[in-house]
Every structure is written in structure tokens, then in C-alpha cells.
Amino acid sequence: MITQPARHCAVELQALPARIGQVRRIVSAQLRYWHLDPLIDQAALGVTELLTNVHRHAEPDKLCTVEMDLLLDRLTVSVRDHDPRIPTVHNADQFATCGRGLSLIAAVSESWGVRPQGAEGKTVWFTLPAPSPATAGSAGALYGATTPGPFAEPQPAARSALVS
């Protein structure tokens, strides 16, 4: 049984170098909003590596979607692109300037993988263990916040009632 609701954030972009930095900042801001500051460095590094792979290798275009899902004690970060080719882990030699991205993701994440979507492309994902609500802040702040995230549509102000 799930006792806390899931959290979700998605960003669609062209995987170009300037946009990769913007998405890294969005990921960091969203994790701060969810009170998951300890995961910022790992998540930003992982999403940077996945977006760099899209930038360098994806065909026919660089359009992709970055998604973050927080469910209970697990953060899943995924990047979906339109290239059906499945990435592989390379054993880069010590002087290579590239080829370590997926190895790095494997090293900093709890798990990672690829979900092929046929001719539509693929999704590459990784998970990070999220601190429990008791250690990351109050359960209300982590899971039951009533204010929108930093990139949500503005909501009308709630009316407060005076209690006498």
C-alpha cells in the first residue's frame, strides 16, 4: 500500500549544451523543493551524462524529455529520446576523453537501465535512494506540500479563516 503520493516533474527540450545546464538547474531546484538536497549532486551529474549522450549520439533529432519521479523512498530520473539504438557501457582506456557516461551513472546510482520503445526511441533511467520523510524533513513538507513546485502554474491564493 502506498501511503504518500508520488511526485513527478517533466521537461521537454533539445539536448543542446546550453539547455543541458538549464535542465541541471531545474533538477536541482525541484529536488530542493522536494527537500531532497542530498540527492542534487548525484541527480544533476546523472542527468547531465544522459543528456550529453542524447546530444552526441541521438538521431534523427535531439528532442528529449527528462522526467523525475519520487515514489516513497526512490527517485527515478529518466531521459526519453527518439533514437531506438540502445546505449552500452564502454571500457574507456585511461586517456580517453569520453565513453564513461554510463559507467559513471552505474557508479553513482542505485540502479539504471534502458526501456526500448521500438521505433519510437528509448528511455534511459537511473534510481537514487531517497531519504525517508523522517530524515529529510516533515512528511507534510516532503510529500503533502500544498504549494506548487517552482515550475508549476500559479494557483489562486487560498482563503484563510480566522479562528476565535
N, C-alpha and C positions, 0 to 999 in steps of 0.2 A: 504494500500500500504506500502511495506517495503522500507524505504529509505536508510538504511545502510545494508551491507551484514552481514550474520551470521558468527560467528566464531565457530570452532569445534576443539576439541582435544580428542584423544582416546589413551588409554594404555591398553594392554592386559598383564595379569600377573597371577601367582599363588598367592593366598591370604595367604601368609606366613608372620609371624611377621616382618621379615627384609624387605620384599617387601612393606609392608604397609607403613613403614617410607619413603621408596623411592618414592612411589606414592604421599604421602603427600607433599614431596619436589617438585615433578613435578607439582602438582596442584598449589602450592604457586608460583613457577616460571612462570607458564603460566598466572596466574592472574596478576602477576607483569607486564608481557609483554603486557597484555591487559589493563594495567593501572587501574586495579580493586583491588588495595591493600586493601581497606576497607573490601573486602569480603574474604580475605585469611583465617582468623581465623575460620569463620563460615564454609567455604567450606572444609578446612582441617579437622576440627572436624567431619563434616558430612561424608566425605569420609572415615575417619578412622573408624567411627562406622559401616558404611555399609560393609567395607572390613573385619572388625572384625567379623561381623555376617557371612560372607562367610567362613572365617577361622574356626569359631566354629561350624557352622551348615550345610553348603552346602555339598550335596552328589550328584553324585558319585565322584566328584573331586573338587578341589579348584580353577580351572581355571575360571577367570572372566575378564570382560572388564569394565574399568572405562571410562566414556565419560563426557566431559563438552561441553555444547552448550551455546553460548551467542547470543541471538537474541534481538535486541533493548534494552529493559530495564529489561531483565530477564536472569539470569544464571541458567541453569539446570545441575545438576550433577547427573549421574546415574551409577549404578553398575549392570551389567548383569551377571548372573551365570547360571549353568546348572541344578540347583535344582528346580523342579516345585513347591515345597511347599511354600506357601505364609506366610511371617512373620506376626506376630501380636504384638501389643503393650501390654506389661505386666504391671501390677501394682506391681512393686517390693516393698517389705517392706523396711523399713529404714535401716536394717542391711544387706540387700542383696548386694553381690559384683558384680552382673551382672543383666541383664534384663532391663536396662534403655535406651538402644541404640536408639530405635525408638522414645521413648518419648523425648529424647534429640534432635533428628533430628526435631521432630514436634515443639519443643520449639524454636529452633534457625532458622528454615526455614520459608519461606512464605507459602509453601505448600509442601506436599510429597505424595507419593503413590506407588503402585505396578502395573506393567503391566505383567500379566501372559502371557507366551508364550507356553502354553500347555506342552507337554512332553519335549520341548526344554529348559525349565527353566523359568526364570522371570527376570524382570528389576525393581529394586527399585530405586526411584529417589526423589530428592528434588529440590526446586527452591529458589533462593535468588533474591531480587530486586537489580538490578544493577544501579549504579548512571548514570544519563544521561551524554551524551558526554560533555555537557557544564560544568558539575561539576566534571567529572573525568579527564578532560584534553581536548585537542582539538579533534574534531571529526575525524580528519585525524589520530591522534595518536591512538585513541581507535578503530575505525572501518576501516580506509582506509590505514593502515600501509602497505608499500610495502616491508618491510623486513620480512624474515621468522621468525617464532616463535623460541624459544630456542631449540626445539626438531625437527625442520624441516630439510629436506635435504638441504645441502649448494647449493646456487644458484650462477650462474656466475655473476661477478660484472657488474653492468650497466655502460655503457659508458656515460660520461657527455660531453656536448657540451659547448664550450666557446662562450659567447655572447659578441660581441663588441659594 
